[in-house]
Amino acid sequence: MPQLDTSTWLTMILSMFLVLFIIFQLKISKHNFYLNPELTSMKTSKQSTPWETKWTKICLPLSLPL
């Protein structure tokens, strides 16, 4: 029964990692990133809802007296 030749596995694995690294570097280098990001002020508008001005009581069934 012939034995499996594993002498080239290390070379193949290392070359695979090198190629994957190069491919990912090329993919990342194609992205455009902002050089100087600035904070944008987000204007939040206050919406009045009817339950903000009223006090509401929430009665759970377990909190009612027996």
Backbone as JSON Lines, residues from 0, in Angstrom:
{"i":0,"aa":"M","n":[0.84,-1.17,0.0],"ca":[0.0,0.0,0.0],"c":[0.89,1.24,0.0]}
{"i":1,"aa":"P","n":[0.71,2.15,-0.96],"ca":[1.6,3.31,-1.04],"c":[1.29,4.33,0.07]}
{"i":2,"aa":"Q","n":[2.32,5.0,0.48],"ca":[2.15,6.02,1.52],"c":[1.89,7.36,0.88]}
{"i":3,"aa":"L","n":[1.21,8.2,1.64],"ca":[0.86,9.53,1.14],"c":[2.07,10.45,1.27]}
{"i":4,"aa":"D","n":[2.38,11.11,0.17],"ca":[3.54,12.02,0.16],"c":[3.1,13.38,0.7]}
{"i":5,"aa":"T","n":[3.58,13.74,1.87],"ca":[3.18,15.01,2.51],"c":[4.3,16.03,2.48]}
{"i":6,"aa":"S","n":[5.3,15.83,1.66],"ca":[6.46,16.73,1.66],"c":[6.11,18.1,1.08]}
{"i":7,"aa":"T","n":[5.11,18.19,0.21],"ca":[4.78,19.46,-0.42],"c":[3.63,20.19,0.29]}
{"i":8,"aa":"W","n":[3.1,19.61,1.33],"ca":[1.95,20.22,2.0],"c":[2.31,21.55,2.64]}
{"i":9,"aa":"L","n":[3.45,21.62,3.25],"ca":[3.84,22.87,3.91],"c":[3.96,24.0,2.89]}
{"i":10,"aa":"T","n":[4.55,23.71,1.77],"ca":[4.69,24.72,0.71],"c":[3.32,25.16,0.21]}
{"i":11,"aa":"M","n":[2.43,24.21,0.01],"ca":[1.09,24.54,-0.48],"c":[0.31,25.37,0.54]}
{"i":12,"aa":"I","n":[0.41,25.01,1.8],"ca":[-0.33,25.74,2.83],"c":[0.22,27.16,2.97]}
{"i":13,"aa":"L","n":[1.52,27.3,2.97],"ca":[2.11,28.64,3.09],"c":[1.8,29.5,1.88]}
{"i":14,"aa":"S","n":[1.83,28.91,0.71],"ca":[1.5,29.7,-0.48],"c":[0.02,30.07,-0.5]}
{"i":15,"aa":"M","n":[-0.84,29.2,0.01],"ca":[-2.25,29.52,0.1],"c":[-2.49,30.7,1.03]}
{"i":16,"aa":"F","n":[-1.83,30.71,2.18],"ca":[-1.97,31.83,3.11],"c":[-1.44,33.12,2.5]}
{"i":17,"aa":"L","n":[-0.36,33.03,1.79],"ca":[0.2,34.22,1.15],"c":[-0.76,34.77,0.09]}
{"i":18,"aa":"V","n":[-1.33,33.91,-0.72],"ca":[-2.28,34.35,-1.75],"c":[-3.53,34.93,-1.11]}
{"i":19,"aa":"L","n":[-4.04,34.31,-0.05],"ca":[-5.21,34.85,0.64],"c":[-4.92,36.22,1.24]}
{"i":20,"aa":"F","n":[-3.75,36.37,1.81],"ca":[-3.37,37.66,2.38],"c":[-3.33,38.73,1.29]}
{"i":21,"aa":"I","n":[-2.74,38.39,0.17],"ca":[-2.63,39.37,-0.93],"c":[-4.02,39.71,-1.47]}
{"i":22,"aa":"I","n":[-4.89,38.73,-1.61],"ca":[-6.24,38.99,-2.11],"c":[-6.99,39.91,-1.16]}
{"i":23,"aa":"F","n":[-6.9,39.65,0.15],"ca":[-7.6,40.5,1.11],"c":[-7.02,41.9,1.15]}
{"i":24,"aa":"Q","n":[-5.72,42.01,1.0],"ca":[-5.11,43.34,0.97],"c":[-5.58,44.12,-0.25]}
{"i":25,"aa":"L","n":[-5.7,43.46,-1.37],"ca":[-6.18,44.14,-2.57],"c":[-7.65,44.55,-2.43]}
{"i":26,"aa":"K","n":[-8.43,43.7,-1.79],"ca":[-9.84,44.04,-1.6],"c":[-9.99,45.22,-0.64]}
{"i":27,"aa":"I","n":[-9.21,45.23,0.42],"ca":[-9.3,46.31,1.4],"c":[-8.78,47.61,0.81]}
{"i":28,"aa":"S","n":[-7.77,47.54,-0.03],"ca":[-7.19,48.76,-0.58],"c":[-8.12,49.46,-1.56]}
{"i":29,"aa":"K","n":[-9.14,48.78,-2.06],"ca":[-10.07,49.4,-2.99],"c":[-11.16,50.2,-2.3]}
{"i":30,"aa":"H","n":[-11.25,50.1,-0.97],"ca":[-12.26,50.85,-0.23],"c":[-11.79,52.29,-0.04]}
{"i":31,"aa":"N","n":[-12.72,53.2,-0.15],"ca":[-12.41,54.61,0.09],"c":[-12.84,54.97,1.51]}
{"i":32,"aa":"F","n":[-11.89,55.38,2.31],"ca":[-12.17,55.8,3.68],"c":[-12.03,57.3,3.77]}
{"i":33,"aa":"Y","n":[-12.82,57.91,4.64],"ca":[-12.72,59.34,4.84],"c":[-11.43,59.66,5.58]}
{"i":34,"aa":"L","n":[-10.74,60.69,5.11],"ca":[-9.47,61.03,5.74],"c":[-9.68,61.74,7.07]}
{"i":35,"aa":"N","n":[-10.64,62.65,7.11],"ca":[-10.87,63.4,8.33],"c":[-12.36,63.38,8.66]}
{"i":36,"aa":"P","n":[-12.8,62.36,9.37],"ca":[-14.23,62.3,9.67],"c":[-14.62,63.36,10.7]}
{"i":37,"aa":"E","n":[-15.71,64.03,10.45],"ca":[-16.19,65.06,11.36],"c":[-17.53,64.62,11.94]}
{"i":38,"aa":"L","n":[-17.79,65.09,13.13],"ca":[-19.05,64.75,13.78],"c":[-20.17,65.58,13.16]}
{"i":39,"aa":"T","n":[-21.22,64.92,12.84],"ca":[-22.38,65.62,12.3],"c":[-23.41,65.73,13.4]}
{"i":40,"aa":"S","n":[-23.94,66.92,13.57],"ca":[-24.93,67.11,14.62],"c":[-26.28,66.66,14.11]}
{"i":41,"aa":"M","n":[-26.85,65.72,14.81],"ca":[-28.14,65.21,14.42],"c":[-29.21,65.98,15.19]}
{"i":42,"aa":"K","n":[-30.12,66.57,14.48],"ca":[-31.17,67.35,15.11],"c":[-32.32,66.41,15.47]}
{"i":43,"aa":"T","n":[-32.56,66.3,16.74],"ca":[-33.66,65.45,17.18],"c":[-34.87,66.32,17.41]}
{"i":44,"aa":"S","n":[-35.94,65.96,16.8],"ca":[-37.16,66.73,16.97],"c":[-37.99,66.1,18.08]}
{"i":45,"aa":"K","n":[-38.48,66.95,18.95],"ca":[-39.28,66.47,20.07],"c":[-40.71,66.27,19.61]}
{"i":46,"aa":"Q","n":[-41.17,65.04,19.67],"ca":[-42.53,64.75,19.27],"c":[-43.37,64.62,20.53]}
{"i":47,"aa":"S","n":[-44.45,65.35,20.56],"ca":[-45.3,65.28,21.74],"c":[-46.3,64.14,21.59]}
{"i":48,"aa":"T","n":[-46.3,63.3,22.56],"ca":[-47.23,62.17,22.56],"c":[-48.21,62.38,23.69]}
{"i":49,"aa":"P","n":[-49.41,61.86,23.57],"ca":[-50.42,62.14,24.61],"c":[-50.09,61.55,25.97]}
{"i":50,"aa":"W","n":[-49.29,60.51,26.02],"ca":[-49.01,59.92,27.32],"c":[-47.83,60.58,28.03]}
{"i":51,"aa":"E","n":[-47.18,61.54,27.41],"ca":[-46.09,62.22,28.1],"c":[-46.6,63.21,29.15]}
{"i":52,"aa":"T","n":[-47.75,63.8,28.89],"ca":[-48.26,64.8,29.83],"c":[-49.13,64.2,30.91]}
{"i":53,"aa":"K","n":[-49.6,63.0,30.7],"ca":[-50.48,62.37,31.69],"c":[-49.71,61.34,32.51]}
{"i":54,"aa":"W","n":[-50.18,61.18,33.75],"ca":[-49.63,60.12,34.59],"c":[-50.5,58.9,34.39]}
{"i":55,"aa":"T","n":[-49.88,57.83,33.99],"ca":[-50.66,56.61,33.77],"c":[-50.26,55.56,34.78]}
{"i":56,"aa":"K","n":[-51.24,54.84,35.24],"ca":[-51.0,53.78,36.21],"c":[-51.18,52.44,35.51]}
{"i":57,"aa":"I","n":[-50.21,51.59,35.66],"ca":[-50.27,50.26,35.05],"c":[-50.56,49.27,36.16]}
{"i":58,"aa":"C","n":[-51.67,48.6,36.06],"ca":[-52.06,47.61,37.06],"c":[-51.87,46.22,36.47]}
{"i":59,"aa":"L","n":[-50.96,45.51,37.05],"ca":[-50.75,44.13,36.61],"c":[-51.72,43.22,37.36]}
{"i":60,"aa":"P","n":[-52.13,42.13,36.75],"ca":[-53.08,41.23,37.46],"c":[-52.48,40.66,38.73]}
{"i":61,"aa":"L","n":[-51.19,40.46,38.79],"ca":[-50.59,39.88,39.99],"c":[-50.46,40.88,41.12]}
{"i":62,"aa":"S","n":[-50.51,42.2,40.78],"ca":[-50.35,43.19,41.83],"c":[-51.67,43.63,42.45]}
{"i":63,"aa":"L","n":[-52.77,43.14,41.92],"ca":[-54.06,43.5,42.49],"c":[-54.29,42.79,43.81]}
{"i":64,"aa":"P","n":[-55.0,43.42,44.71],"ca":[-55.28,42.73,46.0],"c":[-56.25,41.58,45.81]}
{"i":65,"aa":"L","n":[-56.13,40.58,46.65],"ca":[-56.99,39.41,46.55],"c":[-58.35,39.66,47.16]}
